Amino acid sequence: MPGRDLAALRRELLDAGFAPDFPAVIVSRASTPAQREWVATISALDQAPPLDPPSVLLLSRSFGEVAARTPGPRLLPRAFVPLAR
């Protein structure tokens, strides 16, 4: 879980060698009707709005396609389905 201090986490990831444009997704309240997704890059993690716990930070190049379809860091609409099934 990413915790509340996303600016510190952002710094740690960049210091560890992650590229600033590496895709990141924060999922809040996964698998519930209140699930929300914040799609961004590591460089924008500190711009995430407050999200209800529990939340999980996912880092993967495979999220690049999702990020390309939703330019800029943003909270996805509830009806958005980011990955093909």
Buried (B, 14 or more C-beta within 10 A) or exposed (E): EBEEEBEEBBBEBBEEEBEEEBBBBBBBBEEEEEEBBBBBBBBBBBBBEEBEEEBEBBBEEEBEEBBEEBEEBBBBEEEEEBEEE
